[in-house]
Amino acid sequence: MSVNKFVLILIALCTLLNTIHRSEAVVYRLITETLQNNIAGEPITHERTNWDFNPDISKARRGLFYEKHGFRASKFIESLGIGIDGREQERRQEQQIRDIGKLNGEHYRNSP
């Protein structure tokens, strides 16, 4: 039912656009751009593109990521937690004391 209403509204807008005079170009442009960009999609969306894709490069980049950020970005998350204000070592020691009894700082069970 809603599809039929949509089609009727679209037909009514098309006939309205055909009857608009040149002096109402702003309204015409507004309506056509709204229809084109929101309903039909921008023309660039429909263009075909080619990408050079090499699935084997991910293996090399994974190693670089682990080296820089750690497994599952653990080093990166730790660096966010300790900050960059010159008190990094102090915070790191506080976290190590807090995490005693946990496996590499992680809980044995999923508990808060």
C-alpha positions as protocol buffer text, in pm:
chain_id: "A"
residue {
  index: 1
  type: MET
  ca { x: 0 y: 0 z: 0 }
}
residue {
  index: 2
  type: SER
  ca { x: 277 y: 246 z: 92 }
}
residue {
  index: 3
  type: VAL
  ca { x: 459 y: 165 z: -233 }
}
residue {
  index: 4
  type: ASN
  ca { x: 154 y: 270 z: -433 }
}
residue {
  index: 5
  type: LYS
  ca { x: 135 y: 597 z: -241 }
}
residue {
  index: 6
  type: PHE
  ca { x: 504 y: 656 z: -303 }
}
residue {
  index: 7
  type: VAL
  ca { x: 461 y: 595 z: -676 }
}
residue {
  index: 8
  type: LEU
  ca { x: 163 y: 832 z: -689 }
}
residue {
  index: 9
  type: ILE
  ca { x: 357 y: 1103 z: -506 }
}
residue {
  index: 10
  type: LEU
  ca { x: 652 y: 1053 z: -740 }
}
residue {
  index: 11
  type: ILE
  ca { x: 429 y: 1081 z: -1048 }
}
residue {
  index: 12
  type: ALA
  ca { x: 266 y: 1395 z: -906 }
}
residue {
  index: 13
  type: LEU
  ca { x: 607 y: 1552 z: -843 }
}
residue {
  index: 14
  type: CYS
  ca { x: 724 y: 1467 z: -1195 }
}
residue {
  index: 15
  type: THR
  ca { x: 418 y: 1629 z: -1352 }
}
residue {
  index: 16
  type: LEU
  ca { x: 461 y: 1929 z: -1124 }
}
residue {
  index: 17
  type: LEU
  ca { x: 823 y: 1962 z: -1231 }
}
residue {
  index: 18
  type: ASN
  ca { x: 722 y: 1958 z: -1598 }
}
residue {
  index: 19
  type: THR
  ca { x: 484 y: 2250 z: -1548 }
}
residue {
  index: 20
  type: ILE
  ca { x: 724 y: 2475 z: -1353 }
}
residue {
  index: 21
  type: HIS
  ca { x: 833 y: 2791 z: -1534 }
}
residue {
  index: 22
  type: ARG
  ca { x: 1191 y: 2910 z: -1562 }
}
residue {
  index: 23
  type: SER
  ca { x: 1138 y: 3181 z: -1300 }
}
residue {
  index: 24
  type: GLU
  ca { x: 1091 y: 2913 z: -1036 }
}
residue {
  index: 25
  type: ALA
  ca { x: 1429 y: 2752 z: -1103 }
}
residue {
  index: 26
  type: VAL
  ca { x: 1534 y: 2753 z: -737 }
}
residue {
  index: 27
  type: VAL
  ca { x: 1234 y: 2545 z: -635 }
}
residue {
  index: 28
  type: TYR
  ca { x: 1285 y: 2316 z: -934 }
}
residue {
  index: 29
  type: ARG
  ca { x: 1653 y: 2262 z: -848 }
}
residue {
  index: 30
  type: LEU
  ca { x: 1569 y: 2200 z: -482 }
}
residue {
  index: 31
  type: ILE
  ca { x: 1311 y: 1937 z: -567 }
}
residue {
  index: 32
  type: THR
  ca { x: 1524 y: 1763 z: -831 }
}
residue {
  index: 33
  type: GLU
  ca { x: 1833 y: 1754 z: -608 }
}
residue {
  index: 34
  type: THR
  ca { x: 1628 y: 1622 z: -318 }
}
residue {
  index: 35
  type: LEU
  ca { x: 1485 y: 1346 z: -535 }
}
residue {
  index: 36
  type: GLN
  ca { x: 1817 y: 1262 z: -694 }
}
residue {
  index: 37
  type: ASN
  ca { x: 2032 y: 1263 z: -380 }
}
residue {
  index: 38
  type: ASN
  ca { x: 1788 y: 1115 z: -129 }
}
residue {
  index: 39
  type: ILE
  ca { x: 1583 y: 871 z: -334 }
}
residue {
  index: 40
  type: ALA
  ca { x: 1778 y: 773 z: -645 }
}
residue {
  index: 41
  type: GLY
  ca { x: 2127 y: 822 z: -501 }
}
residue {
  index: 42
  type: GLU
  ca { x: 2406 y: 1042 z: -624 }
}
residue {
  index: 43
  type: PRO
  ca { x: 2532 y: 959 z: -974 }
}
residue {
  index: 44
  type: ILE
  ca { x: 2883 y: 891 z: -842 }
}
residue {
  index: 45
  type: THR
  ca { x: 2738 y: 609 z: -632 }
}
residue {
  index: 46
  type: HIS
  ca { x: 2648 y: 416 z: -943 }
}
residue {
  index: 47
  type: GLU
  ca { x: 2988 y: 437 z: -1113 }
}
residue {
  index: 48
  type: ARG
  ca { x: 3202 y: 126 z: -1126 }
}
residue {
  index: 49
  type: THR
  ca { x: 3549 y: 149 z: -974 }
}
residue {
  index: 50
  type: ASN
  ca { x: 3847 y: -83 z: -976 }
}
residue {
  index: 51
  type: TRP
  ca { x: 4063 y: -143 z: -669 }
}
residue {
  index: 52
  type: ASP
  ca { x: 4398 y: -312 z: -646 }
}
residue {
  index: 53
  type: PHE
  ca { x: 4336 y: -573 z: -379 }
}
residue {
  index: 54
  type: ASN
  ca { x: 4599 y: -809 z: -248 }
}
residue {
  index: 55
  type: PRO
  ca { x: 4470 y: -1039 z: 30 }
}
residue {
  index: 56
  type: ASP
  ca { x: 4824 y: -1153 z: 118 }
}
residue {
  index: 57
  type: ILE
  ca { x: 4936 y: -807 z: 227 }
}
residue {
  index: 58
  type: SER
  ca { x: 4714 y: -830 z: 535 }
}
residue {
  index: 59
  type: LYS
  ca { x: 4942 y: -1097 z: 682 }
}
residue {
  index: 60
  type: ALA
  ca { x: 5240 y: -863 z: 664 }
}
residue {
  index: 61
  type: ARG
  ca { x: 5045 y: -569 z: 801 }
}
residue {
  index: 62
  type: ARG
  ca { x: 4907 y: -781 z: 1085 }
}
residue {
  index: 63
  type: GLY
  ca { x: 5262 y: -844 z: 1206 }
}
residue {
  index: 64
  type: LEU
  ca { x: 5342 y: -474 z: 1191 }
}
residue {
  index: 65
  type: PHE
  ca { x: 5023 y: -392 z: 1382 }
}
residue {
  index: 66
  type: TYR
  ca { x: 5100 y: -647 z: 1655 }
}
residue {
  index: 67
  type: GLU
  ca { x: 5453 y: -512 z: 1685 }
}
residue {
  index: 68
  type: LYS
  ca { x: 5338 y: -152 z: 1718 }
}
residue {
  index: 69
  type: HIS
  ca { x: 5007 y: -185 z: 1908 }
}
residue {
  index: 70
  type: GLY
  ca { x: 5016 y: -536 z: 2058 }
}
residue {
  index: 71
  type: PHE
  ca { x: 4763 y: -817 z: 2024 }
}
residue {
  index: 72
  type: ARG
  ca { x: 4413 y: -670 z: 2006 }
}
residue {
  index: 73
  type: ALA
  ca { x: 4574 y: -325 z: 2042 }
}
residue {
  index: 74
  type: SER
  ca { x: 4663 y: -387 z: 2407 }
}
residue {
  index: 75
  type: LYS
  ca { x: 4969 y: -157 z: 2393 }
}
residue {
  index: 76
  type: PHE
  ca { x: 4762 y: 117 z: 2231 }
}
residue {
  index: 77
  type: ILE
  ca { x: 4484 y: 89 z: 2489 }
}
residue {
  index: 78
  type: GLU
  ca { x: 4742 y: 93 z: 2767 }
}
residue {
  index: 79
  type: SER
  ca { x: 4902 y: 408 z: 2624 }
}
residue {
  index: 80
  type: LEU
  ca { x: 4559 y: 573 z: 2624 }
}
residue {
  index: 81
  type: GLY
  ca { x: 4511 y: 475 z: 2987 }
}
residue {
  index: 82
  type: ILE
  ca { x: 4844 y: 610 z: 3111 }
}
residue {
  index: 83
  type: GLY
  ca { x: 4817 y: 946 z: 2935 }
}
residue {
  index: 84
  type: ILE
  ca { x: 5085 y: 1173 z: 2789 }
}
residue {
  index: 85
  type: ASP
  ca { x: 5140 y: 1429 z: 3064 }
}
residue {
  index: 86
  type: GLY
  ca { x: 5476 y: 1303 z: 3195 }
}
residue {
  index: 87
  type: ARG
  ca { x: 5329 y: 1079 z: 3466 }
}
residue {
  index: 88
  type: GLU
  ca { x: 5315 y: 765 z: 3251 }
}
residue {
  index: 89
  type: GLN
  ca { x: 5553 y: 554 z: 3464 }
}
residue {
  index: 90
  type: GLU
  ca { x: 5367 y: 646 z: 3784 }
}
residue {
  index: 91
  type: ARG
  ca { x: 5033 y: 543 z: 3634 }
}
residue {
  index: 92
  type: ARG
  ca { x: 5182 y: 225 z: 3489 }
}
residue {
  index: 93
  type: GLN
  ca { x: 5308 y: 123 z: 3835 }
}
residue {
  index: 94
  type: GLU
  ca { x: 4965 y: 197 z: 3987 }
}
residue {
  index: 95
  type: GLN
  ca { x: 4802 y: -22 z: 3723 }
}
residue {
  index: 96
  type: GLN
  ca { x: 5050 y: -305 z: 3783 }
}
residue {
  index: 97
  type: ILE
  ca { x: 4974 y: -298 z: 4157 }
}
residue {
  index: 98
  type: ARG
  ca { x: 4602 y: -291 z: 4082 }
}
residue {
  index: 99
  type: ASP
  ca { x: 4630 y: -587 z: 3843 }
}
residue {
  index: 100
  type: ILE
  ca { x: 4813 y: -826 z: 4078 }
}
residue {
  index: 101
  type: GLY
  ca { x: 4650 y: -1169 z: 4059 }
}
residue {
  index: 102
  type: LYS
  ca { x: 4524 y: -1121 z: 3709 }
}
residue {
  index: 103
  type: LEU
  ca { x: 4667 y: -1288 z: 3401 }
}
residue {
  index: 104
  type: ASN
  ca { x: 4858 y: -1019 z: 3210 }
}
residue {
  index: 105
  type: GLY
  ca { x: 4624 y: -760 z: 3353 }
}
residue {
  index: 106
  type: GLU
  ca { x: 4318 y: -948 z: 3234 }
}
residue {
  index: 107
  type: HIS
  ca { x: 4055 y: -1112 z: 3454 }
}
residue {
  index: 108
  type: TYR
  ca { x: 4031 y: -1489 z: 3464 }
}
residue {
  index: 109
  type: ARG
  ca { x: 3655 y: -1453 z: 3443 }
}
residue {
  index: 110
  type: ASN
  ca { x: 3437 y: -1191 z: 3284 }
}
residue {
  index: 111
  type: SER
  ca { x: 3354 y: -1000 z: 3598 }
}
residue {
  index: 112
  type: PRO
  ca { x: 3365 y: -629 z: 3671 }
}
